[in-house]
Amino acid sequence: MKNIFKSRNLALALSSIVLFGSCSDDVLDQENNNATSTENFGTSVAQVKAAVNGAFHPITDTFFWGRIVHTGALLRSDEFNIFPFGSNTAMSTLQGNPGDRWALEPFQQLYKSIARCNNIIININEEDIADEEIRNSLVGQAYFLRAFDYWYLLNLYGSVPLITTIPDLDNLLVDQAEPSAVWAQIIADLEMAEGMLPDSWSGDDLGRPTAGAATALKGKSYLYMKEYPLAITALQSLVGKYSLLPGSFYGDNFSSTNENNQESVFELQFLGQTTFIWGTDIPGTGTMGNYHIDYAPPVKSPDKGHVINPWLKDLFNDNNDVIRRNETLTYNYPGATGYGGVDFVTDMGDETPEPEGEPSDAVTIAIDAGVEPIFSRKYTGMELGTREQVDLLGTNVGNNWRIIRYADVLLMLAEALNENNQPDLAGPFVDQVRLRAELSTVSDLSLDQTAMRQAIIDERAMELAGEGHRFFDLVRWGLADDYMGATSLHGANPKSLSGGIFQENKHELVWIPGSEIDANPNLKQNPGY
């Protein structure tokens, strides 16, 4: 059953938004009758708990993880070949510029969340909430979430303003911080969260960040910083504290059943609901899976959808990886299904040419475009019912998004060990993930560092496909141009439907929103835009 954390009392008491521009005195002097005054804030546990929920709301609503970060960033990877749909897909096809959509909203949502976290961290004290355990559990969530916010700001936009105080309304023209300073703040916040958060939650609080989630994100951050010994220490401490689901339940890692399970380290909580107001910051709205729009196959998506590039299918098949393939992709293989368990050909169509006119099925659309009809399964809501039963905008899709799974932790630990020149110690952690998929192990192959590196790259591609990691992985490995540039190692342009090509020293990051630069001339645009 979905918990109260997702659906109720998302108080907006701390609704300050960091604005990088000026406002008129009349606007600033307005009184918000719905807000809690600064002097009174933090005087009750219920009030602060509601404020913590309010800090999560900008992250789960439509304008960030609810949809737009997918359209505008995560679909950039070589997994997805996007049917172009105007400015909606300009970023995911690597053709976007500062005048196009979807860079602004995530930027604003993340800073809105940061502002609310700052208020919690600064204003909650022992005098107001005497119980240290309760106080720490609340403030620790704010530290974790602020680190999470800055992690995505840094990896999406590069140099960004670093704000850890209440904004000075007389000095809003802030500068961008060096990435090293942002990384340092992320680590500091996560170490605070580690010491304050509980190891687990229960009841209505199930799904809130834990000490283990803070440690995992810290280890991931050290990995991205190439601080491999520190990454090893953090990630190694989580070994045995979580466990992988059995192979027969692998699909539960993405479905609306068995959420917050033994493999989950941190997941964003979503709730399918009929109350839908696009992108609003109102309690009880904006926490449904509108990301369905971006993962649904053609004819099901209100945009034009995408296909999965064949290299991923081939990787699964070359490894005889049926378990993960069948839960990640759907195409015309034996036993393949579409929405509601309907046979793939019945639901998605076959390769029989249709009469002239608009294609009515996903397979025909793909074939007419000259690409293989391979479609996403993860996070499409296919397990929820037939295509007619899953809302076009995904309002009844409530699958929690698993941000960090234990399988990811094991593979990150393997990578850190291998990059620390310990491939022999890395192998067993790769093996744990492969054995769950009923595949052969790598430990007995005596792989050197280079071969182990490739094994980990391939394993991450199969285990984590479609979960939002691949583009960031390619960038930090220095492989984005190799796989997505003009001479792709895949042998075909992974963005062939649009003609987009990855450009080094540009597409590693998205652009700083033009409206933010207009409002604050201290901000500098990223290279290439």
N, C-alpha and C positions, 0 to 999 in steps of 0.2 A: 504494500500500500504506500502511496506517495506520502511524504511526511509534511508536517506543518511548515517546516523550514522553507519549502518551495512556494507555498500557496497563500499564506496568510500573513497579515501584519508586517508587510514590507514597508516599514515606516520610512518616510522621507524627511525625518526631522533634520537630517544633516544633508540637505539638498544643495549645498553650495557647490557651484561649478567653477573650476578654475578658468577664468577668462583672460585671454591674452590680448586685451584691448581695453578701450575706455567705454564707460556708460555715462549717461546723463545723470545729474544729481537727482532729478525726479524719479528715475528708475531705481537708483540706489536707496532712496528714502522710502520706498514702498514697504508697508508692513505686511508680513506673511502670517496670516491668522492660523495657518495650519502647522506652522513650525514651532519647535520647542526653543525657547530663548537660550542663548549661550550661558546665561547665569544659572539657569535651572537644569541645563543638560547634565545627564550622568547621575542624577540623584535616585534612580531606581533601576533595578536589574532589568525589568521588563522594557523600560525605555531604551536602555543601551542595547539590549538584545535586538529590539526592533530596528535600532539604528545600524547595527551590524548587518541585518538582513537588507536594509536600505543600501548599504555599500556594495552588496552583491548584485543588486537589481540591475545596475547599468551593464554588468558583465553578461548577464543571461538574457537581456532583452534583445529585441530584433536587431538593434543597431550595433551590437557586438557579436557575441557567440551565437545568439539566436538566429542570426543569418549573415550579417554584412561582412564579418571577418572572413567568411568562407568565399563569398562572391569576390571580395576585394583582395584576398591574400592567399588563403590556404589552397585554393584551386589553381594556383600558379604552377604547381609542381608538374613533373613529367608524367605523372600518373594519368592526368586528365587532358583530354582533347576536347576543347570547349566549342560548341556551336556559337558563333558570335551573335550577340544580342545587344547591339548598340553600346552605349556607355555602361550598361549593367555589367558587361563582361570585359570591358577594356583592360582592367587590371589583371584579371585572371588569364587573359590571352597575351599578356606582356606587351600591350599596345596603349596603355593608359598614360595620361599626362595630367598635370595639376588641374586642368579644367574638367576632368572626368569625375564620375561618382566614386563613392565608397572609401576614399581615404579619410574624409573628414569625420564621419560618424564614429568609427572605432577610436580615433584620436580623442574626440570629445568624451566618449563614454568612459574611457580609461582614466582620463583626468577627473571626471565627475566622481568616479569610484575612489580615486586617490584623495580628493578633497574630503570625502566622507570618512575615509580611513584616518586622515590626519586629524580631523576633529575628535575622533574616538581616542586615538593615541595620546593626544595632547590634553584632553579634558577629563578623562576618567582617572580618578585618584582614590587613594585609600580612604579618605574622609567620606566620600560619597558611597563607595561600595567597599565595606570593610572586609568582606570574605575574600581572602586572597585567591583562593582556587577559582571562584566564580569570576572575579575581576580579571584574572589572568586568561581564563578561557574566552572572555570577550575581547580583550585588548589583543590577545595573541592572534585571533582571527583577523583583526585589522592589520597587524604586521604582516601576516601571511598574504593577505589579499593585496596589500600595497606592493609587496615584492612581486606577486603574480602580475599585477598591472604594469609595473615597470619592466618586467621580463618581456612582455609582449610589445610594449612601446619601443624598447631597445631593439628587439629583433625585427620589428616591422619598419620602424622609422629611423633608426640609427641614433644620432645625437638629438636628445630631447631635453626640455627643461626638467630639472630635478627639484621638486617642491615637496618639502617635508614639514612645512609650517602652515599656519592659517594665512591665506593670501593678504597682502597689504594692498588695499584698494587704491592707495596713492602711488603704488609702484608695481604696476602689472606688467610692465615691459621687461619680462625676464629673459635671460640668456639660455642657450642650450648648454648642457653639461657635457663634458667629455664622457664617452662610453665607459671608461674605466671607473669614473666616479659613480655612474649609475649601477654598474656591476657591484661596486663596493657597498652601495646602499642596499641592493638586493640581498647580498650575503648577510649584512648586518641585520636586516629585517627578519630574514629567515632564521638566524640564530636566536633572535628574540622570540620568534614564534615557537621554535623548538623547545625552549625552556618554559613556555607558558601554556601551550596547548596540551590537551590530554592525549593519551595514546589511542583512544577510541571514543565514540559517541554512541548513544542508544536512543531508542524511542523517537520522538519528534525531532531530535537533533541529529539523527543519523544523516551522514553526508557532509557535515561541516568539516573543515580542514583539521587535520590531526598533526601531532608532532612528527609522525612518519611522513606525512605529505610535505611538511616543511623541509625535512631532511632530504627527501627525494628531489624537490625543486632546487635545493642547495647543491646536491650532487650534480644535477643536470646543469646548473649554472657554472660550476667549476669545470665541467666537461666542455662547455662552450668556450670558456676562458682558456682552455688548454692547460689548466692546472690539474694534471692527471693524478698525482698522489693525493691531493685534497679530495678530488672526485671519488677516488677509490675508498678513502676513509669514510666518506659520507654514505656512499651507496652500499658498501660492504656491511655497514651497521644495520641495514634493512633486510639482509638475507635471513630467511627463516621467519620473519615477522609477518610476511604475507605468503600466499601460495597460489599457484596457477590452478585455474579451473581444469577439470578433466577435458580431454579433447572433444568428447561428445557434447560438452557444454560451452565450447569456445564461442559460439554465437551469442551467449548470454552477456558477453562483454560489450555488446552494442545494442541489445534489445531493451525493451521496456520492462522485462522481467529480470529478477535476480540482480537488481541494481545494488550498488554499494556492497558488493560481495567480497570474498576473500582475496580476489586479485586486484581489487580497486584500491589505489593509493589516494587518488583524488579525482572526483568527477563533479562537473557542474550539474546542478539539479534542474531538471525541466519537468513541466507538467502540461500535458495536452489539455486545452481548455477552450471553450467556445467564446469566452470574453476576449475579443481581439481588437486592440487599437494600435495601429502600426507605430512601433518605435516610441511609445509613450512611457514616461517614467511614473506610472501610476500603480499602486499596489494591486496585485491580482491580475495584471496584464503583462504581456511581453515575455513570458517565460515558457512559451511553447516552442516546438521544434520547427520554426520557419526555415531552418537550414535544409529541410526536406526539399525546398525549391531547387537548391543547388545540387543535390545528390540524386534526385529523381531522374529517371531516364527520359529521353525525348518523348513528347506528347503528354507525358504526365506532369512535367515541369511547366509552370507558366512562362518561364524563359524558354530557351530552346534546348537546354540540357547539355549533356556531354556523352562521350564514350570513353571507355578506359583504353589506354594504348596497349597494343598486343604484347609488348615486351613483358608486362606484368603477368599476363596470362601464361606466356611462355616460361617465365621464371617459375611459377607454380608448377607447371606441367613437367619441366625439366627436373624438378626436385620430387616429383610424384606426390606433391602436397595437395591432397584432395580436401582434407579437413578445412584448412584455412581458405583455399580457393573457393570452396562452395559457400562459405560465409562472407566472402569479400566481393565476389563477382557473380554476375549471372549472365550466361550466354548459352548457346545451344549445345550443352554437354549432357550426357545421359543423366536423367533425373533432375535436370535444372528446372527451377520454378521462378515465377515472378511474384506479384502481389497476391497475398492470401493463399499461398501454396498452389496457385494455378499453374499448370504446365507452362513452361517458358514459351513455346510456340503459340499456344492459345492466348497467352497474356501479352506477349511482346511482338508476335508476328513471325512469319517465316520469310524465306528468300524468294518466294514466288512473286514475279513482277506484278504490280498493281496497274489498273487502268490509269490513263493520264489523269492528273489532278493532284490534289494535296495528299501526301501519304498519311495514312491513318494509323500506322503502327511504328514502333520504335525501330524495329529491324529494317524496314524499308527506308526509313529516314537515314539510317547509318549507311546502308548499301548505296543508296542514291548519292550520298556524299563521298563515296569511295573509301569508307573506313569500315573496319570490322564491327559488328554489332555486339560489343562487350559493354555491359553496364554495371554500375555500382550496386551493391547490396547493402553495405554498412550504412546505417543512419538514413535509409530511405523509408523506413516504416513498413517494409514489405510484410513483416510478420504480424502487422496489426490487422490486416484484412485485405480484401480485394481492392483494386485501384479505385473503385467507386466509393469505398468506405474510408479511404484515406484522403483527407481534405486537400484540395489543390494547393493551399498555402501552408499545409502542415500544422494547422491549429490543433488537430487532435493527435499530433505526434508528440509524445512526452518522453522519449528516450533520453536518459541522462547522457551527457557527453563525457566519456572517460578521458580526462586530461592526462593522467599518468596511471599506467597499469604496471603491475609487478613484472610482466614480461618485458616492458620497456626498461624498468630498473635493471633487470638482469643483463639486458643487451647493452645498456649504458655502462654498467660495471665491466662487462667483457671488453668494451671498447677502451675504457680508461686503462685497464690492465694491459691491453695490447699496445696502446700508444705509449705506455710506460715500459715497453719492451719486455712484456711478460706474456707472450702468446700462449704458453703452456698453461698458465693460470686462467687465461680468458676462456679457453675452450669449454670447460665444464659448465660455464654459465650460458654459453650459446647452446650447449647440449640440452640443458633443461627446457629451453624453449622449443627446440626441435623435437625432443622426445614427446612433448605434449601433442605435437602434430604428427606423431608416429613416423618420424623421419630418422635417417641414420645420423650418427653423431660425428662431430669433427675432431674430438679430442685425440682419437687414435690415428689421425692422419699426419700428426707431427708437422702442422702448418707453421711456416715462418711468419714473421710479423706482416709481411705484405699479403700473403695468402689469407691469413686470419682477418686482416682488415677487409678484404673483399668478401669473405664469408660473413662478416658482421654486417657489411653494407647490404648484401643480399638478404640476410635474415631480417633486418629491419624493414626492408621493402616488403617482404611477405607477411611478417607478423603485424606490422603497423600500417599497412596500406589503407589509404583513405581516412586516416585518423588525424591528419593535420600536421604530421611531423616531417614529411619527405622534403618539402622545399627548404625548410630550415636546415635539415641534414645536408642537403646538397651544397648549400651556401657555406656552412661551417667546414665541410670537407674540401671546399675548393673545387667541386665537381659540377656546379650548376652550368657553367658554360660547356663542359664536356658533353653533358647529356641533353642540354636544352638550347645550345648555341647553333650556329649556322651549319656545323658539321657534327651533328649529334651522333654519339656512339650507338644510339638505338638504330641508326640507319635510316630513320625517317624523322621528320620534324614532329615532335610531340604536340605541337600546336598547329598542325597542318590545316585544320578547318578554318582557322582565322589568318594563318600566315605569320603569327607572332614569333619573334626570335629573341631569345635571351641575349642581352648585351652586358658584358662585364663592366663593372664599375658604375652600373646604373640599376639593374633590376634586382640586385641583392636586397635592395630596400624599396619601399614605396615612397612616394613623394610626401613632403610636408604639405599639409593642406594649404592651398593658396589663400584662403580666407584668413587663416591664422597668421600667415606672413603679412597680409595686408593690415591686419589689426596690430601686429607686433613686428616692426621692422628689425628687431634684434634677431629674429629667427632667420636662419639661412637654409636655402633649399638644398636638397640632396643632389649629388652629382648626376648629370645627364638629363635632368628635367628642366 
